[in-house]
Amino acid sequence: MTQIIKARALAKSYRGVRALDGVNLDIEAGRIVGLIGPNGAGKTTALKAILGLTHFEGELTVMGKNPYTERDSLMRDVCFIADVAVLPRWLRVHQALDFVAAVQPRFDRSRAEGFLSKTDIKSTSRVRELSKGMVTQLHLALILAIDARLLVLDEPTLGLDLLFRRQFYDTLVNDYFDKERTILVTTHQVEEIENLLTDVLFIQRGRIVLSTSVEDLGARYVQLTASTEQARLARQLQPFYEREVFGRVALFFDGRAPEELQQFGEIRTPSIADLFVAKMQGEAA
Amino acid sequence: MNIMPMLIRRELWEHRFLWVVPLVIAGLIVIAAMFPHASVQIDPEDIATPEKYLGLFALFHSAMTVPQFLLLSVLLPYYLIDCLFAERKDRSILFWKSLPVSDAQTVLSKLLVALAVIPLGVFVLTLFTDVAATAILAVRFHGAQMMGAFLRWDLQTWLRTQGLILAALVMLVLWYAPLAAYLLLVSAWAKRSAFLWAVLPPLAAMLVEKIAFGTHYVAALLGYRLSGKVPIGFVGHAADKAGSGGEHAAAMIERLKPLTALANIDLWLGLAVTVALVWLTIRIRRHQTES
């Protein structure tokens, strides 16, 4: 497996506040990695460091390059949508195509035009005349027509309605992703991407608190739903988090065999969203 | 792959006023030439001798072009203060930085637009404006003897006048380059109100110097750099030689020696400062994301 991103003791402080505090990362090719964390956990800072937008301490290489000093050559192989709607408002659609075609050798203009022909976006329109959803479609058409090895998405669907969000991820998975490419995505809407992900990274207070593939996640974490009495017994097996749901208790276990827990109630692999909440609340407690 | 032409086109897309305003002015000059204006009075004395005639001829053609360059002295500073500030304000810097374009290429493209593309483009535009307006006037005043004589085309003088303007333009650009680089630096650095940040530090420096030491070195230095005396290469004083219009104009033009600025050490010092400021601007843009 080719390693795409490698970080060792990656750190970054803003005026004495540690935004990243010794992050280690190993992201391999062909994965869809979700970087998930609460607000202010360091997600955006981590992505900025990976994209060469900010200076950092520690060791970080993206495809063997230092992103801060080699951003321009790195961007031949990396593309990103950082937040939503950063396309300049004065830009016309055909100008955007002209520009990217001239500066990005891996851009396939006809592919971008193909994406755009499926939308209502006119090539003479300016970005300021498009709706928020259309701007995202345009940006996505530009990015997906670049034959890049790493795609980084930071809250790509923020502020979009459900239809656009669904369409966005469908396009991403069906028309773009293959085993050669890697996608790193952050979002607050974890439920929407959880079926796409191959790997998850939980980040909290500038540290990676969980780094696992989705397959391993099922082997390691178990969610037990039990009645209050059964839960009392199950607590001896040391769940790291629990919460009450409709008079029953959901208990989360790390590294317990399902056979051990079956006797107390229903067991299943927790959803990434539930696990995220469990980890974050559990750590805080 | 050479991406500079595209980066320059990008600037002209975003800052359309850079070429729209000069085009409008050129259009107005040509239109003005089509309408009668009674105020044009030429004293036969002024064009009595070939020297006088040529002086006035040169003055006339300079008058067609110089307003455009005065206008640039407003448009270009505005552009320079805005260009690296606007991309952070609207956050589009995150889009530009997602493409394989280095910060050096971006900063240089903006400097190139301000110091070469627009000045030279406007110079070429003024040549066309001048020829068009002169041709229109020549046709209109074909019968009138005085004006007809005045509009007699003298290619050699015309080329010399335009050559002089071009030389002065190039020298002005080189002379003002450090100011352009300073504005670019402020544009890349200021978190808000880039215009104030461009203007206040020099004013503050002057004030502090005045209060603390009672001297005016900063003001003198700025005044020296802002005045176009060195790059135009004006020798002597305007009032040296009294005379009628034609002779006066001829004398004025005789005394403009823009290329002498090349021998002035301050021009080269200014260029060295420009290089340093541009280098700093590139460094600043490298870690800028949004304001």
Chai-1 contact restraints between the chains, C-beta under 6 A:
chainA,res_idxA,chainB,res_idxB,connection_type,confidence,min_distance_angstrom,max_distance_angstrom,comment,restraint_id
A,L53,B,T289,contact,1.0,0.0,6.0,A-B,restraint_1
A,H55,B,H287,contact,1.0,0.0,6.0,A-B,restraint_2
A,D72,B,P100,contact,1.0,0.0,6.0,A-B,restraint_3
A,D72,B,S102,contact,1.0,0.0,6.0,A-B,restraint_4
A,M75,B,L99,contact,1.0,0.0,6.0,A-B,restraint_5
A,M75,B,P100,contact,1.0,0.0,6.0,A-B,restraint_6
A,R76,B,P100,contact,1.0,0.0,6.0,A-B,restraint_7
A,C79,B,S98,contact,1.0,0.0,6.0,A-B,restraint_8
A,F80,B,S98,contact,1.0,0.0,6.0,A-B,restraint_9
A,A82,B,L94,contact,1.0,0.0,6.0,A-B,restraint_10
A,V86,B,R91,contact,1.0,0.0,6.0,A-B,restraint_11
A,V86,B,S92,contact,1.0,0.0,6.0,A-B,restraint_12
A,V86,B,L94,contact,1.0,0.0,6.0,A-B,restraint_13
A,V86,B,F95,contact,1.0,0.0,6.0,A-B,restraint_14
A,L87,B,F95,contact,1.0,0.0,6.0,A-B,restraint_15
A,P88,B,D90,contact,1.0,0.0,6.0,A-B,restraint_16
A,P88,B,S92,contact,1.0,0.0,6.0,A-B,restraint_17
A,W90,B,E14,contact,1.0,0.0,6.0,A-B,restraint_18
A,Q95,B,W13,contact,1.0,0.0,6.0,A-B,restraint_19
A,F99,B,R10,contact,1.0,0.0,6.0,A-B,restraint_20
A,A102,B,I3,contact,1.0,0.0,6.0,A-B,restraint_21
A,A102,B,M6,contact,1.0,0.0,6.0,A-B,restraint_22
A,V103,B,I3,contact,1.0,0.0,6.0,A-B,restraint_23
A,V103,B,L99,contact,1.0,0.0,6.0,A-B,restraint_24
A,V103,B,V101,contact,1.0,0.0,6.0,A-B,restraint_25
A,Q104,B,L99,contact,1.0,0.0,6.0,A-B,restraint_26
